[in-house]
Amino acid sequence: MQNFTLKNAPLQKGKLAIVTGANDGVGFETSLGLLSKEAKLIMACRNPEKANNAIIKLKKAFPKAEIEFIQLDLSKLSSVKSFVKEFKQKFNKLDILINNAGIMVPPFSKTEDGFESQMAVNYFAHFLLTGLLMNELEAADKARVISLSSIAHKRGKIDFDNLNAEKNYNKSAVYSQSKLACLIFAYELDRKLRNAKSSVISLAAHPGVSATNLFENMPKLATKIVMTLSKPLLNSPKAAALPSLMAALDSEVESGDYYGPSGFMEMSGKAAKANSKPQSHNLETAKKLWEVSEKLVGFKFEF
C-alpha cells in the first residue's frame, strides 16, 4: 500500500464516480486518474463552460471515456439537492464519491443559507451531499467516500461559538477549521458506518501543497514570492491528486484511513498514510459537530 502508483491500481470498469470540482486543479487530475482506470465519471461543477472545456480535454486524453456533467454549486444547499435529484433520476448506485472541491481564504461572505463561504463549500455542502447519496452508496459493492482535508487542519479548531464567523472572521483560521471539519466528518462517518455494519467505507485525503487555483484569493505578490521560494517542495496538481486516487482505488485501504504526500511536512512526495492531529480524533467534538451539521443543513443521516 505504501508504494501506490496509478499504473498498478485495479481497473474500475463498470464503476461510477462523482468528483466535485472536477474541472480544474487537483479535481481535474483526479478525474484523469479515474478515467485512466475506466471508471465512469460524473463531473460535479459549478461553471458549465469550464466543465465542458474540461470534458474536451479529458476526452482528448481518453476518447472512449464515459463522462457526464451535472451542475453543482456548493455554496447553495438548494443546488446540492438539485444535483442529487438529477443524479437519482439517471443512476441507482454510486461506487466512489470524492468530496474534492474547496475554496481557500476568500474575502468574508455568507451564503444564502447563512453559512460562511469556506465552511459552506468545503464542509457543509459535502456533508449534505454525502447524506443524500447514502442510499446509492449502499447500493454499490463496497462504495467509498473520500473527504478532502488539508495539512491546514493541524492548526485548526472547531469554534462552535463562531462556527460561521458570527463574531469575527479570520480567513486562515476559518479555512483550517473547515478542513479539520472535513477530516472529523470522515472519521465520524467511518465509525457510524462500522457500527451499522455497512459495506460503505469512509476515507480522507489531502493533496499537500500544490500551485492550484485555491491560491487565487491570496495577494498576487505574496503568492508569487511563496511559490518561487517553496517551488522545490510543492506538489504538481498531478502528484497532488494521488492521495485521493489512492483512497479511491487502492485495494488495501481500510475504512478510516487518511492519505497524503509522504515528503517533507507532507507538502509533497509519494502518496501514503498521513498524520492527523489529536483534535481530529476527539469523539466529543465529532459528536457535537455531526449533530450541529445535521441541524444546520436540515438533514439527518440514517444508518
N, C-alpha and C positions, 0 to 999 in steps of 0.2 A: 504493500500500500504506500510505503514511503517513497517509492520510485514511480509514481503515477506519470504516465505520458498519454497524451490523447491518442497516439498511434496504437497503443496497446489496449485501449478501452474497448469494451464489448460494443458490438453494433446494437442500435436501438430501433431497428426496423419494426414498424407497427406500433411504435410508442409515440405518444403525443406530449409535447412540452409547451408550456407557456413561459415566456420571458418578458418581464416588464422592463420598459426602457430598452427594447431590443435594437433600436435603430442606430445607436451611437456608442462609442467607447467600449467599456467592458461588456455591456449588453450585446453589442454587435458581435464582438469576438466570441462571446458565449454562444450566440446564435450560430455562428460559423462552425464552432466546435460540435454543436448538437447535430447540425446538418451533415457534417462530415461522417457522423455515425448513423446517418439515415433516419433520424427522428423526424417526425412531422412537427413543424414549428408554428405556434401562434404568437405573432408579434403584438404585444400589448403596449401601445404607444399613444402619446397624446396628439402628436402632429401627423396628420395623414400624408402630407407632402414628404416629410422626412422619412416616414415609414416606407412609402412607395419607392423613394430613391434608394433606401437601404435594401429593399427587396430586389431591385435591379442588380445591385452589387452581389447580393447573396446568390441570385440565380446565375450570375456570370460565373461564380465560383463553383456552383453545383446546379447545373441546368435541370436536373431531374428532381430537384428538391421540392418537397411539399411545404408551401409557406402560405399562411393566411394572416391578414391584418385585421384586428378588432380594436377599435379605438378605446383608449383608457386614459382618462385624466385623473391622476391620483390625488389631485387637490380637491376633488369633489366626490363625496360618498355616493352621490346620485350616479356619477359616471361608473363607479365600481359596480353598482347594482345593474346598470345598463349593460356593461361588459359581460357580467356573469349571465344575465338573461339571454344575450345573443349567443354566448358560448353554449349554454344548455340547450338552445334550440338546434344546435348543429352537432353536438357531441354528448356522449353519455358517460365518458370516463376521461380521466386525466392522469398521466403517468408521472410527469415532472412539472413542478411549479417552482420557478426561480423568481423570488421577490427581489429583483435586482435594482430597479430604478431608484434614484435618490437625488436630492439637491443638497448643496453644502453652502453654509454661511451667506444666505441671501439677506438683503435688507428686510427689516421686520414687516411682516404682513400676516393677516389672518384669513383663513379660507371662509367660504360661505357657511361651513359647518361650525365655525368658531374655533378651529384649531390653528395654532401657529404653523406656518407653512412647512417647516422641516419635519415637525412631528407628524403632520398630516401626510405628506408624501412618503417619507421614509418609513414611518411606522403604522399609524392608524389605518391608512388605506389598505396596506398589505395585511394587517390583522383581519380586517373585514373581508378582503378578497379571499384569504385562506379559508375563513369560516364558511363563506358562501359556496366555496368549491369543495368542501369536505366530502360530500356525498359522491362526487365524481372521482375524487382521490381514492375513496374507499372502494369504488367500483373497479379500480385498476389492480393489477398484481404488484404489490409492494411499491406503491407510489412514493415519491419523495417530495418533500417541501424543503426548499433551500432559502434561508433568510440571510440577506447580506448585511453584515456588520462592518466594523472598521477597527483599525488599531486605535482610533479615537475613543472607542468605548472604554479604554483603560483609564482615561481621566474623566469618565462620565459619572453622573449621579442622577438618579430619578428623583426629581424635586416635585413631590406631589402637591406642594403648596404653590408651585409656579410651573405646572406641567405644560401649559400652553402660553407661557410668557404673560400671565395675568398681571404680574407685579413689575417685572423688568425683563429686558431682552439682552442677553449676551449670546450673540450668534454662534460663537465657537462652543460655548457651554451647551447650548441647545442642540447643536449638531452631535456632540458627544453623547448627550442624553438620548437622542433619537436612535443612535447606533447601539447604545447599551440596551435600549428597549427592544430593538430587533433581536439581539442576542439572548436576552432574558426570555423573550417570546419563544425563540427556537428551543431553548432548554425546557421551558414550561410545557410547550406543546409536546415535546418528546415524553415528558413524564405523564401527561394526560393520555397520550396515545398508548403508551405501555400499559397503563392502568386499565385501559379499555380493551387491551389485547388486540389492538388494531394492527393491520398489516402495513399501514402508512408509517413512514419514518420521517422524522424532523431533523434537519441538519442546518449548520450555519457555515458561512464562509466570509472571508474578507479579501480584498484584492491587493493589499499592501498599499503602496503609494504609486500612482500612475498619472501621467500627464493627460488627463481626460477633460471633458467639458465641465466636470464637477468644479473646476477651479475658476469658472467664468465669473463668479461673484467676488473673487479676490482682486485687490488692486493690481493693475496690469504690471506696473514696475516691480512690485514686491514679488508677484508670481514669476516674472522673468528672472529675477535675481535668484530666488529659491530654486527654480527649475535648473538654472545654469549651474549653481553650486552643488546641487544634490543629484544631478543627472546620472552619475555612476551608480547611485543607489536606487534609482527609480525602476519600476516595472514598466515594460511596454504594455499597452492595452491587451495584446495577445497573451502575454505572460500573466497579466493581472486576472484574466478570465479563468486560468487553470484551477485555482481553488474551487470556484463554483462548478467547473466541469468535473473536477474530482468528486465533489459531493454528489453531483448528478449522475455520474457514470461508473465510478469505481465499484467493482463487485465486492469489495471487502469493507465498505463503510458500515458503521453501526449507528443506529439512531442516537442522536445527541452529540455526534462528532462535530467538531469545529475545525475548519481548514483555512490555511493562509500560506503566504510565502515563508520559506524556511531560512531566508538570509538575515542579514544584519537588521535587528529590531523589527523583523517581519515586514520590512519595507519592500523587499524583492526576493527573488530566488524561486527554487522549485516548490511546488505545492506539497504541503504536508500538514499534519495536525498542528493547530495553532494553540497559543496560550490565551486564556481569558482570565480577567481579574476576578477576585473574590466577589465583588458586587454583582457580577453576572450570575452567580450561583446562589444568591440569597433567596431562600424559599419564601420568607415573609414578604419581601419586595415583589417577588414574582407573583404571588397570590394576589396581592393588592393591585398590582399593575394590570393583571388579567381582568379582575373584577371592574376596575375603573374603565378599562378599554372597552369591555362589553357594554357598559352603561353609556359611554360617550359615543360609540358608533351605532348603538341601538341594535345589537345582535348578540345572541347568546349561543355559544358553541354547544353542540350536543354530541356526546360520545357514547 
